[in-house]
Structures are given as structure tokens and as C-alpha cells.
Amino acid sequence: MGLINSILGWFSNDLAIDLGTANTLVYLRGKGIVINEPSVVAIERKSGKVVAIGSDAKRMLGRTPGNIIALRPMKDGVIADFEIAEQMLSNFIRKAHNRNTFVRPRVIVCVPSEITQVEQRAVRDSAELAGAREVYLIEEPIAAAIGAGLPISEPSGNMVVDIGGGTTDVAVISLAGIVYSESVKVAGDKMDDAIVSYIKRKYNLLIGDHMAELIKLGVGSAYPLDEKKTFMLKGRDLISGIPKTLIIDDGEIREALAETVSAIVNAIKVALENTPPELAGDIIDKGIVLTGGGSLLRGMDVRIREETNLPIITVDDPLTTVVLGTGKALEQLDLLRKISMASR
């Protein structure tokens, strides 16, 4: 068996996976990002058979007939539905290798920094069941720091704020390790939920998660905009029960998002308060690196700069920083061994 495994290992193409609450990205060693799809699976209610995965399944969210349900196996950055997560992972691993089922890749998965041992085990097991030969876990802030090109192995402090779909991870990194981390379950998804409840409370109008996301992308902001933006949304009137359209502006959505944005800013402040003074000095010089899809909210960088008086560095493509950093770790195995979480 050992021989077979090593032969399969020679042919294998190692993968780095950013298993996110909203999107899963897969990086194939030597190729780059080969998959970037929503973490959604549609299954048939009676048989439990998978109907669609990724983008096809996301289009079904909130639109399925009674016999099909569209699920998100990840919640708050960790696996909520083990079996579905495993099916989603094996589908993505096969897809990354052009449907070749004989490949047994080495896989690195990045996880939130405050993940429990039980949650770590769930990620490991599902990756192994999905066909991985070896599984390494690395913490998202470290992956984001590598992806952002920070010199993480040096004895100087780097602060990374990764605002994802399910969690916001704030970490101070020095000597390739996390000195202090703060992880809050407030990120992109909570912003969508806040918009849904605000519209329901203020206008008695019910909107779906997909519409909430469109509003966030269209007019969402964390800081007053230079010019007013409006958005026409569609939903169902809760009083008459009839579908209705409504025009809202960026000010209202900023009000809807105020609490969520404050929770993210507070997590950053708590992390700064707990940073050793020597490293705090480094952060004053270098600033805070902002990454993750949630950091794309308009004015997020300005808001954090106002609240902390620190320089804010935004990366070119916040959505792919984590997976690119994980991919770089694949190429440098000595670094990977240093930063991966110990197998338990």
C-alpha cells in the first residue's frame, strides 16, 4: 500500500484550498487558481443526491422547488454540515484535476485562527475522505499575510485583518507565528443579514439573501460617500403579500450596516490593545493589511483609518489573497512545516 501511495504521490498535483463560508477557491501547484466558486450545494430532499455544486447551486438559493434544497455547508468559517462539505470538497478536488479520480494530492486548507480542535478534525477528515493524501491546516491570517507579500518570518510585527464571509480574523504575526489573534463571527454574511432585517423593519418588505448581497455590492458603505447612490430593490410586501419594488439610498444601507462594521472595528481595537509594545511600534510604521471579500465594502479602509489613526494597506485582489498565500506555502515546504497547525 505504501508503494502505491508513493506512486500516486508522484503523479499528484498538490492543492491549496481556501474553504470559505461564501466561496471556495482552489489553487493547483504550478497552475494557479483553478476554481473559484460559491460554497453552495443543492441536494434532492428525499434521496440526498447532489443536484448541483458551486455557481450552479448558488443560482438556486431561495429559488428551489420543494424537492430540492440549496445548502451552504460552511457556517461562520467552519464546517456546519460534514457530509455535504465532504461532497463539495471531493467535487472541487476532482474538478481541479480534470475529473481524474486516481489523483491523491497533498492538500493545504486554511482555517479561521480561533478554530477548535473538533472543527480542525472535521476539516481534516472531510479533506481525507475527499481524496487527500496528506492534509495540512494553516491559519487564514498567516495565509493572507503570505499572499499580501509580508515578510512574516522576520522578527517584526505585521497586522492582518481578513474580513471574509463568515468570520473576521485579526492577527498580529511575527517570526512566522501568530502572536495575538482575534476572530469574530461578524463579516460579509452578517452584513447581508443586517440589510435583510433593516428593510423588513423599516419598510415591511421581505428580501432574499441574494438581493441583500446585491444591495451591499451596489450601495453598501462603511463611510459616507462623496456622491449619493441609489438602488432599486425587489421584495415581497409583508402586509399585502404582493411583490414590490423600492428605491433606497446609500445612507440607509450605511445605517443598516453600522452595527456590523462597528463590531469589525472593535475586534481590530481589541487586537491592538493586546499587542506587545515592541510589535505595536512596528504596526505604527507598517500599518494594517486589509484583505478578504468583506474589505471590499466601500470606505472600509477609511473607517478603520479614522478609528485607529494607523495607515491601512489594501491588497490588489482581496478575494484571492488567502488562497494565493496558501499556494505560496505549497511551493515552500520548509515554510509550510513551520506554519502548519500540528496534527492532532
DASULRA-V951267 format. One record per pair of residues at least 24 apart in sequence whose ideal C-beta (glycine too) atoms are under 10 Angstrom apart, sorted by the first residue. I is the first residue (numbers start at 1). J is the second residue. Records with the same first field share a line. If there is no record, write none. Layout:
BEGIN
I = J, J
END
This chain:
BEGIN
4 = 104
5 = 104, 133, 134
6 = 133
7 = 104
8 = 102, 103, 104, 105, 133
9 = 103, 104, 105, 106, 133, 134
11 = 97, 100, 102, 103, 104, 105
12 = 97, 100, 102, 103, 104, 105, 106, 107, 131, 132, 133, 134
13 = 96, 97, 98, 100, 103, 105, 106, 330
14 = 105, 106, 107, 108, 132, 133, 134, 136, 327, 330, 331, 333, 336
15 = 92, 93, 96, 97, 103, 105, 106, 107, 108, 109, 127, 131, 132, 323, 326, 327, 330
16 = 105, 106, 107, 108, 109, 110, 136, 138, 143, 322, 323, 324, 325, 326, 327, 328, 329, 330, 331, 336
17 = 89, 92, 93, 96, 105, 107, 108, 109, 110, 123, 127, 130, 132, 135, 323, 326, 327
18 = 108, 109, 110, 111, 140, 143, 144, 147, 164, 319, 320, 321, 322, 323, 324, 325, 326, 327
19 = 73, 74, 77, 78, 79, 85, 88, 89, 92, 109, 110, 111, 123, 126, 127, 140, 323
20 = 74, 77, 110, 112, 140, 164, 165, 166, 167, 187, 188, 292, 293, 319, 322, 323
21 = 72, 73, 74, 75, 76, 77, 78, 80, 112, 164, 165, 166, 167, 185, 187, 188, 189, 293
22 = 58, 72, 74, 164, 165, 166, 187, 188, 189, 192, 213, 292, 293, 294, 319
23 = 54, 55, 58, 74, 164, 165, 188, 293, 319, 320, 323
24 = 53, 54, 73, 74, 85, 88, 89, 91, 92, 109, 323
25 = 92, 110, 319, 320, 322, 323, 324, 326, 327
26 = 89, 92, 93, 95, 96, 97, 107, 323, 326, 327
27 = 96, 108, 320, 322, 323, 324, 325, 326, 327, 328, 329, 330
28 = 96, 97, 105, 327, 330
29 = 105, 106, 108, 327, 330, 331
30 = 327, 330, 331
31 = 96, 327
32 = 320, 323, 324, 327
33 = 96, 317, 319, 320, 323, 324, 327
34 = 92, 95, 96, 97, 98
35 = 91, 92, 93, 95, 96, 323
36 = 319, 320, 323
37 = 88, 91, 92, 95
38 = 70, 72, 165
39 = 71, 72, 73, 74, 75, 84, 85, 88, 89, 92, 165, 166
40 = 70, 71, 72, 73, 74, 84, 88
41 = 69, 70, 71, 72, 73, 81, 83, 84, 85, 87, 88, 91
42 = 68, 69, 70, 71
43 = 67, 68, 69, 70, 71, 81, 83, 84, 87
44 = 68, 69
45 = 69
48 = 83, 84, 87
49 = 87
50 = 84, 87, 88, 91
52 = 91
53 = 84, 87, 88, 89, 90, 91, 92, 95
54 = 88, 91, 92, 95
57 = 88
58 = 210
59 = 210
61 = 208, 209, 210, 213
62 = 207, 208, 209, 210, 211
63 = 208, 210
72 = 165, 166, 189, 209
73 = 126
74 = 165, 166, 189
75 = 165, 166, 185, 189
76 = 112, 119, 164, 165, 166, 167, 183, 184, 185, 186, 187, 189, 190
77 = 110, 111, 112, 113, 114, 115, 119, 140, 164, 165, 166, 167, 168, 169, 183, 185, 187, 189
78 = 111, 112, 114, 115, 116, 118, 119, 120, 122, 123, 166, 167, 185
79 = 111, 119, 121, 122, 123, 125, 126
80 = 119, 122, 166
82 = 122, 123, 125, 126, 129
83 = 126, 129
84 = 126
85 = 122, 123, 125, 126, 127, 129, 130
86 = 122, 125, 126, 127, 128, 129, 130, 131
87 = 126, 129, 130
88 = 126, 130
89 = 123, 126, 127, 128, 129, 130, 131, 132
90 = 126, 127, 129, 130, 131, 132
91 = 130
92 = 130
93 = 127, 130, 131, 132
94 = 130, 131
97 = 131
101 = 131
102 = 131
103 = 131, 132, 133
104 = 131, 132, 133, 134
105 = 130, 131, 132, 133, 134, 135, 330
106 = 132, 133, 134, 135, 136, 330, 333, 336
107 = 131, 132, 133, 134, 135, 136, 137, 326, 330
108 = 132, 134, 135, 136, 137, 138, 143, 323, 326, 327, 329, 330, 336, 339, 340
109 = 135, 136, 137, 138, 143, 326
110 = 136, 137, 138, 139, 140, 141, 142, 143, 144, 147, 162, 169, 322, 323, 325, 326, 329
111 = 137, 138, 139, 140, 143, 167, 169, 341
112 = 139, 140, 141, 162, 164, 166, 167, 168, 169, 181, 183, 184, 185
113 = 138, 139, 140, 141, 142, 160, 162, 167, 169, 170, 171, 178, 180, 181, 182, 183, 341
114 = 139, 167, 169, 171, 181, 182, 183, 184, 185
115 = 139, 140, 167, 183, 341
117 = 341, 344
120 = 341, 342, 343, 344
121 = 344
123 = 341
124 = 341, 343, 344
134 = 343
135 = 340, 343
136 = 326, 329, 330, 333, 336, 337, 339, 340, 341, 343
137 = 339, 340, 341, 342, 343, 344
138 = 322, 325, 326, 329, 335, 336, 338, 339, 340, 341
139 = 169, 171, 173, 177, 178, 181, 183, 339, 340, 341
140 = 164, 167, 169, 171, 181, 183, 291, 292, 321, 322, 325, 326
141 = 169, 170, 171, 172, 173, 178, 181, 182, 183, 289, 291, 292, 322, 325
142 = 169, 171, 173, 176, 177, 178, 181, 322, 325, 326, 329, 335, 338, 339, 340, 341
143 = 169, 291, 321, 322, 323, 324, 325, 326, 327, 328, 329, 339
144 = 169, 171, 173, 289, 290, 291, 292, 315, 318, 321, 322, 323, 324, 325, 326
145 = 171, 173, 176, 178, 289, 291, 321, 322, 325, 339
146 = 173, 176, 321, 322, 324, 325, 326, 327, 328, 329, 332, 335, 339
147 = 289, 291, 315, 317, 318, 320, 321, 322, 323, 324, 325, 326, 327, 328, 329
148 = 289, 290, 291, 313, 314, 315, 316, 318, 321, 322, 324, 325
149 = 289, 315, 316, 321, 324, 325, 328
150 = 286, 289, 313, 325
151 = 176, 286
152 = 176, 177, 178, 325, 335, 338, 339
153 = 177, 335, 338, 339
154 = 282
155 = 278, 279, 282
156 = 278, 279, 281, 282, 283, 285, 286
157 = 275, 276, 278, 279, 280, 281, 282, 283, 284, 285, 286
158 = 279, 282, 283, 286, 287, 288, 289
159 = 268, 271, 272, 275, 279, 280, 282, 283, 286, 287, 288, 289, 290, 308, 310, 313
160 = 271, 288, 289, 290, 291, 292, 313, 315, 321, 322, 325
161 = 264, 265, 267, 268, 271, 288, 289, 290, 291, 292, 294, 295, 300, 301, 304, 312
162 = 187, 289, 290, 291, 292, 293, 294, 295, 318, 321, 322
163 = 187, 188, 191, 261, 264, 267, 290, 291, 292, 293, 294, 295, 296, 297, 300, 318
164 = 188, 189, 291, 292, 293, 294, 295, 318, 319, 322
165 = 189, 190, 191, 192, 292, 293, 294
166 = 190, 294
167 = 267, 292, 294
168 = 260, 263, 264, 265, 267, 268, 292, 294, 295
169 = 267, 271, 291, 292, 322
170 = 264, 267, 268, 269, 270, 271, 272, 274, 288
171 = 271
172 = 271, 272, 274, 275, 276, 279, 280, 282, 283, 288
173 = 279, 289, 339
174 = 275, 276, 278, 279, 282
175 = 338
176 = 335, 338, 339
177 = 338, 339
178 = 339
179 = 271, 274, 275, 276, 279
180 = 270, 271, 272, 273, 274, 275, 276, 279
181 = 271, 274
182 = 266, 267, 268, 269, 270, 271, 272, 273, 274
183 = 267, 271
184 = 263, 264, 266, 267, 268, 270
185 = 263
186 = 259, 260, 261, 262, 263, 264, 266, 267, 294
187 = 260, 263, 264, 292, 293, 294, 295
188 = 213, 216, 260, 292, 293, 294, 295, 296, 297
189 = 213, 260, 294
190 = 257, 259, 260, 261, 263, 264, 294
191 = 215, 216, 220, 222, 253, 256, 257, 259, 260, 261, 264, 294, 297
192 = 216, 220, 257, 260
193 = 256, 260
194 = 220, 253, 255, 256, 257, 258, 259, 260, 261
195 = 219, 220, 233, 248, 252, 253, 256, 257, 260
196 = 235, 256
197 = 256
198 = 248, 252, 253, 255, 256, 257, 258, 259
199 = 233, 235, 246, 248, 252, 253, 256
200 = 235, 238
201 = 256
202 = 246, 248, 252, 255, 256
203 = 233, 235, 237, 238, 244, 246, 248, 252
204 = 235, 236, 237, 238, 239, 240, 244
205 = 233, 234, 235, 236, 237, 238, 239, 243, 244, 245, 246, 248
206 = 235, 236, 237, 238, 241, 243, 244
207 = 233, 234, 235, 236, 246
208 = 234, 235, 236
211 = 235
212 = 253, 256
215 = 248, 250, 252, 253, 256
216 = 253, 256, 257, 294, 296, 297, 298
217 = 296, 297, 298
218 = 248, 250, 253
219 = 248, 249, 250, 251, 252, 253, 254, 298
220 = 250, 253, 254, 256, 257, 261, 296, 297, 298, 299, 300
221 = 250, 251, 253, 254, 257, 261, 297, 298, 299, 300, 302, 303
222 = 254, 257, 258, 260, 261, 262, 264, 265, 294, 295, 297, 298, 299, 300, 301, 302, 303, 304, 306
223 = 254, 261, 297, 298, 299, 300, 301, 302, 303, 304, 305, 306
224 = 250, 251, 254, 298, 299, 302, 303
225 = 249, 250, 251, 254, 298, 299
226 = 299
229 = 253, 298
250 = 298, 299
254 = 297, 298, 299
257 = 297
260 = 294, 297
261 = 294, 297, 299, 300, 303, 304, 307
262 = 303, 307
264 = 294, 295, 297, 300, 303, 304
265 = 300, 303, 304, 306, 307, 308
266 = 307
268 = 304, 307, 308, 310
269 = 304, 307, 308
272 = 308, 310
280 = 310
283 = 308, 310, 311
284 = 309, 310, 311
285 = 310, 311
286 = 310, 311, 313
287 = 311, 312, 313
288 = 312, 313, 314
289 = 313, 314, 315, 318, 321
290 = 314, 315, 318, 321
291 = 315, 316, 317, 318, 319, 320, 321, 322, 325
292 = 318, 319, 321, 322
293 = 318, 319, 320, 321, 322
294 = 318, 319
295 = 319, 321
END
